[in-house]
């Protein structure tokens, strides 16, 4: 196991140990990490490695061997915590891409609340990287990505409901990140 999970290389090594059998999920993860690298200008210099590491690890909770609750942000965060990963990294994975909305749909709000959400440029940039990358690593504009999710998940499903509800929150995070990347005030 990597000893430096909050570094891009350590995070990439762990992701590569768990996600390649998942096909498109692995392609998506690699592209989200690349997109996060592009978005590092939106965060402070000291947070850049953390952002890229969180991007590599955001979907590790999909790995079958980590599945406990079936809610990948929570399962991923719990696994990282069990490995002794830094708290901030654990919390970013737990709260990526509006996880609180889906936790509510799944009845897992209390379990997710164990991990405090940081509202920060780093979380915004992680959301940006995930919400502008398609399921097989395609580069998507935000609204196209949301629409793709809503088509892929049946109306009334937990994910469909959560993404529908989270859309304004996610859009604001993407917009703030794009403004930061362009050097504009947020």
C-alpha positions as CSV (number, residue, x, y, z in Angstrom):
1,X,0.0,0.0,0.0
2,X,1.2,3.5,-0.7
3,X,2.5,5.3,2.3
4,X,1.6,8.8,1.1
5,X,-2.0,8.6,0.1
6,X,-2.4,12.4,-0.1
7,X,0.2,12.6,-2.9
8,X,-0.8,12.2,-6.5
9,X,1.5,9.2,-6.9
10,X,0.4,7.4,-3.8
11,X,-3.2,8.0,-4.6
12,X,-2.8,6.9,-8.2
13,X,-1.1,3.7,-7.0
14,X,-4.0,2.9,-4.7
15,X,-6.6,3.7,-7.4
16,X,-4.7,1.5,-9.9
17,X,-4.7,-1.4,-7.4
18,X,-8.5,-1.2,-7.1
19,X,-10.2,0.2,-10.1
20,X,-8.9,-1.2,-13.4
21,X,-11.2,-4.2,-13.3
22,X,-14.1,-1.8,-13.4
23,X,-13.4,-0.7,-17.0
24,X,-15.1,2.7,-17.6
25,X,-14.9,3.6,-13.9
26,X,-11.1,3.4,-14.2
27,X,-11.1,5.4,-17.4
28,X,-13.3,8.0,-15.7
29,X,-11.0,8.1,-12.7
30,X,-7.9,8.7,-14.8
31,X,-9.6,11.5,-16.7
32,X,-10.9,13.1,-13.5
33,X,-7.3,13.1,-12.1
34,X,-6.1,14.7,-15.3
35,X,-8.9,17.3,-15.2
36,X,-8.0,18.0,-11.5
37,X,-4.4,18.6,-12.6
38,X,-5.7,21.2,-15.1
39,X,-7.7,22.8,-12.3
40,X,-4.8,23.2,-9.8
41,X,-4.6,26.9,-10.6
42,X,-8.0,27.2,-8.8
43,X,-6.5,26.2,-5.5
44,X,-3.6,27.3,-3.3
45,X,-0.2,25.9,-4.2
46,X,-0.1,23.9,-0.9
47,X,-3.4,22.2,-1.8
48,X,-2.6,21.2,-5.4
49,X,-1.3,17.7,-4.6
50,X,-4.3,17.1,-2.3
51,X,-6.7,18.0,-5.0
52,X,-5.1,15.6,-7.5
53,X,-4.9,12.9,-4.9
54,X,-8.6,13.3,-4.0
55,X,-9.4,13.1,-7.7
56,X,-7.5,9.8,-8.1
57,X,-9.4,8.4,-5.0
58,X,-12.9,9.9,-5.4
59,X,-14.4,6.7,-6.8
60,X,-12.4,3.9,-5.0
61,X,-15.6,3.1,-3.0
62,X,-16.9,1.4,-6.1
63,X,-14.3,-1.3,-5.8
64,X,-16.2,-4.5,-4.9
65,X,-13.8,-5.4,-2.1
66,X,-14.5,-2.0,-0.4
67,X,-18.3,-2.2,-0.6
68,X,-20.0,-2.0,2.8
69,X,-23.0,0.4,2.4
70,X,-23.2,0.5,-1.4
71,X,-22.7,4.3,-1.3
72,X,-19.3,4.8,-2.9
73,X,-18.3,8.1,-1.2
74,X,-18.8,6.7,2.2
75,X,-17.3,3.3,1.4
76,X,-14.2,5.0,-0.1
77,X,-13.8,7.4,2.8
78,X,-14.1,4.6,5.3
79,X,-11.4,2.6,3.5
80,X,-9.1,5.6,3.3
81,X,-9.6,6.2,7.0
82,X,-8.8,2.5,7.8
83,X,-5.5,3.0,5.9
84,X,-4.6,6.1,8.0
85,X,-5.1,8.6,5.2
86,X,-5.1,12.3,6.2
87,X,-8.5,13.5,7.5
88,X,-8.8,16.1,4.8
89,X,-8.4,13.6,2.0
90,X,-10.9,11.3,3.7
91,X,-13.4,14.1,4.0
92,X,-13.0,15.3,0.4
93,X,-13.7,11.8,-0.9
94,X,-16.7,11.5,1.4
95,X,-18.2,14.7,0.2
96,X,-17.3,14.8,-3.5
97,X,-19.9,15.9,-6.0
98,X,-22.7,16.6,-3.6
99,X,-22.6,13.3,-1.8
100,X,-24.8,14.7,1.0
101,X,-27.7,14.8,-1.4
102,X,-27.4,11.1,-2.3
103,X,-26.7,10.2,1.4
104,X,-30.1,11.7,2.2
105,X,-31.8,9.7,-0.5
106,X,-30.1,6.5,0.8
107,X,-30.8,7.1,4.5
108,X,-27.1,7.5,5.2
109,X,-27.0,11.1,6.2
110,X,-25.8,10.3,9.8
111,X,-23.1,8.0,8.6
112,X,-21.8,10.7,6.1
113,X,-22.0,13.4,8.7
114,X,-19.2,11.7,10.6
115,X,-17.0,13.3,8.0
116,X,-17.2,17.1,8.1
117,X,-17.6,18.7,4.7
118,X,-15.2,21.5,4.0
119,X,-16.6,24.2,1.7
120,X,-13.4,25.2,0.0
121,X,-11.8,25.8,-3.4
122,X,-10.4,22.2,-3.2
123,X,-13.8,20.6,-2.9
124,X,-15.1,22.9,-5.6
125,X,-12.3,21.9,-7.9
126,X,-12.8,18.2,-7.2
127,X,-16.5,18.7,-8.1
128,X,-15.5,20.5,-11.2
129,X,-13.1,17.7,-12.3
130,X,-15.8,15.0,-11.7
131,X,-18.7,17.0,-13.1
132,X,-16.9,17.8,-16.4
133,X,-15.8,14.2,-17.0
134,X,-18.0,11.6,-18.6
135,X,-18.4,8.0,-17.4
136,X,-15.7,6.7,-19.8
137,X,-13.3,9.7,-19.4
138,X,-14.9,12.0,-22.0
139,X,-14.6,15.7,-21.5
140,X,-18.1,17.1,-20.9
141,X,-19.5,20.5,-20.3
142,X,-21.3,20.6,-17.0
143,X,-24.9,20.5,-18.2
144,X,-24.1,17.7,-20.6
145,X,-22.6,15.7,-17.8
146,X,-25.6,16.2,-15.5
147,X,-27.9,15.3,-18.4
148,X,-25.9,12.1,-19.1
149,X,-26.2,11.1,-15.4
150,X,-30.0,11.7,-15.4
151,X,-30.4,9.6,-18.5
152,X,-28.2,6.8,-17.2
153,X,-30.1,6.5,-13.9
154,X,-33.8,5.9,-14.0
155,X,-36.2,8.6,-12.8
156,X,-37.0,8.0,-9.1
157,X,-33.7,6.3,-8.4
158,X,-31.6,7.6,-5.6
159,X,-28.9,8.9,-7.9
160,X,-31.4,10.5,-10.3
161,X,-33.1,12.3,-7.4
162,X,-29.9,13.3,-5.7
163,X,-28.3,14.8,-8.9
164,X,-31.5,16.6,-9.7
165,X,-31.6,18.2,-6.3
166,X,-27.8,18.8,-6.2
167,X,-27.6,20.4,-9.7
168,X,-27.6,24.1,-8.4
169,X,-25.0,23.3,-5.8
170,X,-22.8,21.5,-8.3
171,X,-23.2,24.2,-10.9
172,X,-22.1,26.8,-8.4
173,X,-18.9,24.8,-7.5
174,X,-18.1,24.4,-11.2
175,X,-18.6,28.1,-11.9
176,X,-16.5,29.1,-8.9
177,X,-13.7,26.8,-10.1
178,X,-13.8,28.1,-13.6
179,X,-13.7,31.7,-12.3
180,X,-10.7,30.8,-10.1
181,X,-8.9,29.1,-13.0
182,X,-9.4,32.3,-15.0
183,X,-8.1,34.4,-12.2
184,X,-11.4,36.1,-11.6
185,X,-12.8,36.8,-8.1
186,X,-15.4,34.4,-6.7
